[in-house]
Amino acid sequence: MSSESRNDALFNRAQQHIPAGVNSPVRAFRAVGGTPPFFERALGAYLWDADGKRYIDYVGSWGPMLAGHTDARVVKAVQDAAAKALSFGAPTEAEITLAETICRLVPSIELVRLVSSGTEATMTALRLARGATGRSVIVKFEGCYHGHADSLLVKSGSGALTFGNPSSAGVPPETAAQTVVLDYNDAAQLRALFAARGKEIAGVIVEPVAGNMNLVQPARGFLEALREECTAHGAVLIFDEVMTGFRVALGGAQARYGIRPDLTTLGKVIGGGMPVGAVGGRRDIMQHIAPLGAVYQAGTLSGNPVAVAAGLATLEIVEQPGFSEGVEATTRALVEGLALEAKNAGVTFSAQSVGSMFGLYFRAAPPTRFAEVMECDKECFNRFFHAMLERGVYFAPSAYEAGFVSAAHGEAEIDATLAAARDAFRAV
């Protein structure tokens, strides 16, 4: 009788017809080795794989599951919407309600366009910045990932870092040449670039809290410098809050740090696990988008009624009093506990959190920029990852991804995670 697990069998089968057996690169486990679990069910803070093994989940579908998996309120909203229609390709009242909710919770957003993914949102934001300013150059920061649009796959983070290839084949040099890459958290470098080329710069796009080179917090004055330079030179400041939106604070990183961007991109949480993205911001910039203006954007499934229903139900949960504070406290308990377990085991390790996002680093102190991220001990992370996976705790399968806690994680889940880590650190 074969001893092959169902996960192994599914992975072998998947590779026959899907590139590397996965539909998004980091899922392949090539950075950490081994066979990825194929999941069949999720509830609250837990996942169950094809072999029936249960895991405490700290990936949360890469961020959207802030309320926890399969929340009954979200599921009912999806079921009710699906019973009426799966898609219209035409306006619905629910789209208006979601737009009104986003504009109310994120005050920098005066007009918002719904799309189907974070990549679509950031791609549209760049086009808007260029269309509104008549300029071509976009500034981004090394290690920040903003989706897989051509002009943004230049020294990007996340999956690109995982494979040691921070750019992408298939991106024409002339396209990449329109993107200038700076060091995250280096305000002096930014100011020097604007002094030299300010009249060419259409916009600056940034993860206000980086989550795609692991979690890196903005240094004091960095976001302020972005706002000042963009204002002084007429460039568009774009906050990519696809990951941070509603996770680091109810109003996103811009609310937490008190910086008002010109455009904001959103995703993940606003879809509650369904494919939704959004780009929104200043009315005068957003009025450049078709059919009001000449910047074209369209999408067959934009504002899909089932996805919008999931997003609305999720945001209703998230904006309840005390919700954000509770999840933030749970996340803080996790990282403080992990740091203590590592210290007790004599392992060089650090951890930090912002809201319900967290970072784990096999390094003495949390990194502040890309170069410091690359100093982390990747092999130690890989051993820790597999030791935790074996003990039923699912972290992101990459040393360069932030983690996520949900409202469904409670004291029992944190205690179980720390107990697993106590053994796992000894395996590092």
C-alpha positions, 0 to 999 in steps of 0.5 A, a space after each residue: 500500500 502506498 504511504 503517499 499522503 493526499 497532499 503529496 498526491 494532489 501536488 503531484 497531480 497539480 503539477 501536470 497542468 498548473 505551472 509548478 502546481 500552484 496559481 501564485 508562486 509563493 504557494 509552491 513552498 520552493 523557498 522553504 522546501 517540502 510539499 505545500 498543504 492543500 486546504 479543504 476547510 477553514 473556520 475561525 483561526 483554523 485550517 484543515 488540509 487534505 489529510 485532515 490535519 488542523 493548523 492555527 492559521 497566521 496567513 489569513 489568505 494573505 491578509 483578507 480574513 481579519 474577521 476570521 475564516 468563514 465568519 457566519 455573518 460574512 457567509 450569510 451575506 455571500 449566500 444572500 447575494 449569490 441567491 439573487 445573482 452571481 454577476 450583473 456587469 451593471 450598477 448595483 446599490 451594494 456598490 454604492 454602499 461599499 463606496 460610501 463606507 470606504 469614503 467614510 472610513 478612509 477620509 482621504 478618499 473622496 471618490 473610489 473606483 472598485 476593481 477586482 484585485 490589488 494589482 488592478 488598483 495599483 496599476 490604475 493608480 499609476 495611470 491616474 498619477 501620470 494622466 493627472 500630471 502629464 509626467 512619466 516617472 514613478 518612484 517606488 521603494 526597494 522591497 515594496 511589492 505593488 502587484 505584478 504590473 510591468 512598471 512595478 516589478 522592479 526590485 519588488 518584494 514578496 514572492 520576487 524576493 522569495 526566489 532571489 529574483 527581485 525583478 521579472 523577465 518579460 518587463 521591457 527595459 524601456 518600461 522599467 526605465 520609467 520607475 526609479 527605485 529608492 531605499 525604503 525609510 531613506 528620506 534624504 535620498 528621496 529629497 535629493 531625487 526630487 531636487 534633481 528630477 522633481 518636474 519629471 515625477 508623476 507619483 510616488 507609491 509606497 507601502 506605508 508599512 511594508 509587508 512584502 519584505 517581511 514587516 518593516 515599519 516607517 521610520 520617524 519622518 519618512 512618510 512626512 517627507 514623502 508628503 512634503 516632497 510630493 506637495 512641493 513638486 506637484 507629484 501624486 502620493 500613492 499609499 498602497 494600503 492593499 495590505 495595511 488597509 483596516 489592518 494597522 488601524 481602522 482608517 489604514 496606515 494613513 490614519 495611524 500615522 496622520 498622513 493624507 495621501 492623494 491616492 489610496 489603493 485597497 484590497 484584501 479586507 474590503 473583499 472579506 476573502 472575495 476578489 475586490 480591490 479599489 483605488 480612490 482619493 482626491 476628487 480632482 485626480 479621480 475625475 481623470 478616470 473614464 468616463 469622466 476623464 481620459 484615463 481609461 480603466 474598465 473591468 467586467 467583474 468590477 463591483 461584483 455583487 457577491 464580492 461586494 456583499 462579503 466586503 460590506 459584511 466584513 467592514 461592518 464587523 471591523 468597524 465595531 467599537 473595540 474590534 481593532 484594539 482587540 486584534 492588535 492586543 492579540 497580535 502583540 501578545 503573539 510577537 512578545 511571546 515568540 520573542 521570549 520563547 526564542 530568548 529562552 532557547 538562546 536563538 537570535 530572533 526578533 519580532 514586532 507588530 503593527 495593528 494585526 500585522 506582524 513580522 518574525 526575523 532571525 536577526 537581533 533587531 527588526 529590520 528598518 530597510 531592505 538591506 537589513 531584511 536580507 541579513 536575516 538568517 533564511 535557513 533558520 527561518 526555514 527550519 522554524 517554519 517546518 517545525 511549526 508546520 509539523 506542530 500545526 501552526 501555519 506561517 507564511 512559507 517565506 522569510 519575506 512575508 508579514 503575518 496576520 492575526 484575526 479576531 478569531 485568534 484568542 488566548 487558546 490559539 496564542 498559548 498553543 502557538 507559543 507552546 509549539 514555538 517552545 519546541 520549534 526554536 530548539 529545532 532551529 
